[in-house]
Amino acid sequence: MRIYLVGLAAVLLAGCSDAPPEKKEPEPPPAAVTGRQAFQQTFGMARTWSTDVLPLRIRSINLPNPKSEDGKAGAWEIVYVSQSKARMRRYTWSAVEAEGNLHKGVWPGLEEGWSEHGQERPFLAAAIKVDTPAVLATAISKSSDYMKKANTKPLVNFMLESIPKFPSPVWRVFWGETVSGAEWSVFIDATTGLYAGR
């Protein structure tokens, strides 16, 4: 009986001495990231799909929250290709769950067939030396006539691609929802950061 009472007392004391549960730190608000940051977030997962993946295209996706600013966007889509598989796959990075099948964090899409034809060519990840904030600053400095216009400008978008017009991959910086409907666009070399043309 004595052993039983001692054991019961030990259990009761242990229950009383438990520290109060620690307060959980609130989750930080969602934040936009640069194009290169989004690429780096997705690259590791893409390499688990195929070790020979190369980026084909990186494009920004503007969200209501977090807002795009200073060369950052709330979501990005990166298209990778595998030459050994003759397949391509889209990966998205998003700060939040959003319309358009965007999920928070990195999300892989379905595999699609791919063959090397058309304008776009895959490029080496090492070519992405200049990030979107610096790209935007250069694009603005080369767009003084457009920037002087009094009307409200649409949101800026970014698309990184390698096309025959340029020897290196280029960031296309454009003001508008789509490339074809853009009010203005310029190209910045992704390796050197230099203005490449319009």
N, C-alpha and C positions, 0 to 999 in steps of 0.2 A: 504494500500500500504506500509505504514511504517513497519507494522508487517511482511509483506512478505519480505521486504528488510533485516530486522534484522534477520529473519529466514534463508534467503539465505546466508548472511554473516557468520552466525554461522556454517552453513554446510560447506562453503568454508574454514573457519578457521580450522574446525575439520579435513577436508581432508588434509590440509597443515601440521597439527601438528602430523600426523601419523608417528610413528617411522619407520625407514627402517626395512625391514624384517630381522630377526636374521639369521645369517649364520648357516647352519646345520653342525654339527660336522661330519666329514667323518667317515664312518663305519669302525671299526677296521678290519684288515685283518683276514681271517679265521684261527682258531687255533685248533690244535689237543688237545684232552682231554684224561684223564686216563680212565681205565675201570670202576672204581667205580663212577667217575663223570658221565659217559654215563649211567650207571645203574640208578643213582639217577635222571637223567633227564627224563628217561622213566618210572620209577616206579609209579609216580603219575598218569600218563595217563593210565597205565596198570590197576591200581586199580579202575579207573572209568569203565573199561570194566567188571571186576569181583573183588569183595572185597577180595576173597580168593586166589589171584594170588601168585604164587611162581616162582622164576626164575628156569629155567631148564638149560640154557646155555648162556654164554656171550662170544662173539668172536670179535676180532678186524678185521677191514677192512682197508687195506692200500690204500691210495689215492696218486696221484702225487702231489697234493697240497690241504691242508697242508700235509707235509711229516710226516711220523711216526718217532718219536725219543724219547729217554729217557722214554720209557714206555707209550707213548701217541700215539694215532692213530687219523686219520682224520674222521673215521666213525666206528661205532660199531653196532652189531646186538645182541639184547637181546631177548631170547625166554622165554615166560612166559606160565605157565599152570594153568588152573583152574580145580581143582578136582571136584567141584560141577557141573561144566558144562561138564566135560570130554572133554575139548577143549584146544587147545594151540594157541598162537598168537605171531607172530614175530613183534618186534618194532625195528626201527633203529634210531640212532642219527647220523647225519652227519653235518660236518662243512660247507658243500657246496652242491649244486646240482651236481650230478655225475652219471656216467653210473651205470647200475645194479639196476635201480629204486631207487636210493638214493636221498632223498629230504632233503633240509637244515632244521635242527632242528629235532624234534621228529616226526616220521611217523609210524602209525600203519599198520600192514599187515592184511591179511584176516584171519579169524578164520579157524582152521583145527581141525580135530578129534584127540583125544589123549587118550591113556590109559597107565597106569603105567606098562610098560614091557621093556625089553631090558636092556642095560647097564646104561643109564642115569637115574638119579633120581632127582626130584625137591628138592630144599634145601631152608632153611630159609635165608631171606635177611640179618639177623644179622650175618650170618657166613662170610660175605664179610668184613673182618676187615683189610686186607692188600691189598694195591692198587698196580697197575701195575709198577710204577717206582721202588718201593722197591722189588717187585717180580723179575723184570728184573735184578736188582743188585745182588740178591741172585743167580739167575739162571746163570749169568755170572761167579760169584765166584766159582760155582760148575761145570763149563764147561771149565776149563783151557786148556785141551788137544784140544778141538774143537776150542777154541779161538786162539790157536797158529797156526792153519793152515794158510798157506800163501794165499790160493785162496780167491777171493772175496766172502763174505758171503751173502746169500740172506737176505731179510728183515725178521725181527723177528715178530712173531705173537703171540697172546694170546688167550687162550680159557679157560673159567672157567666152570667146570662141577663137578658133584658128581657121581662117579663111584664106583663099588664094591671093586676095588683094594685098595681104601683108605677110612679110617673112616670119613674124613671130605672132604668138597669140595676142589678141588685143581685147581690152575692155571697151565695149560699146556703152557709152553713157548717153542716155536719151531721156528727153522730157516728154512723157506721155505714157499711156497704158501699154501700147504695143509698139514694136519696131516700125511697122508699116504706118501706124497712125501718129508717130512722134512728131512734135512740133520742131524739134531740133535734136541732133545727135552728133557726137564726136567719138573718135577712136583714140585710145591711149594704149601704148605698148605695155603689156603686162610684165615684161622683164625689165625694161629700162625706165618705165614711167614717163617716157617722152610722148608728146603729142604726135599721133600718126596720121591724122587727117580727118576728113568728114565723109 
